[in-house]
């Protein structure tokens, strides 16, 4: 093996390692974002946070295309290191993400996980069931729609119904 192939192999390895660490939100947005601002805090006192850049993740509750762009209603959930929403029953509430442009609501549908980065614009009071709910509103700068998690079998072997068990000598 010559030096050129060693260097090429090393560079390829570094690229593969670094690509595994890449985040779904750009580094420039990550560096400017206020990571400590919660949906609950903005809902209670939005004037204190207006204009701040935040990164929130959650599950899409609904999406509509309007003149101002696509409005996505999201149930906030805590995110993991890669900024993917965790599969937990904990939430800071709902928020609205306004995307300046068209997003297909058949793709950005209920139940999909999403991570958004955007500036806080304030709150909007809208009906939610029989109550009036105060939604924090952010203007989306970056958005990432996560691929659904594919479920795997809990037991790695084929299940045999009670009358289709293999013959006893297969186990010996």
Steps between C-alpha positions, in 0.01 A plus 500: 500500500647834400471830687232640267263210564563524876415871496193436285385224735552722804309789339214268407485367855494852648222603259292197595548565872417870465192436286363282779527795736333751267188665635178563315521875574793698359789593725440874452142471624608271785757753617246786506208304654381549857484139619358581845176666379200271550159498333339549842708810576415657163130424543499674840711806404563518125603867507816402694612260226386670179764479228705227670605202292388164643519135398201292598395150404176312522220317330283659232138540608384669180613713206323750272610697197405868523594825329777564752646154438455161660389501862599189694353427843753302701480325836838582654711214634853498644772417249797268518861584404425481129199733556246228425189515722505232767221244520371614838170617644651831613427829330527873556183550297419586142652762274453628146781499245444732202696394192533772235417286201312189402536168679286206393264428789465141380868454590505730805210305643373423849728273701827578317794622706659833414776728625474872425728796554350846486447839653232554761232736369269501801182307572169438330177405678299239311225256596613155612199282558274702728772729639707792376867398484801735482745366241858626487575588136836468328607592145686198365858549383580129473280193522576129506234232453616172653457164332255278689665248731460151362385256761702186543385166629545457874592135460752427225366154416196398308188445706337160467133472592431229756421229246787579267797450729797335334558133576680432829811356332575845345608620842756217543 
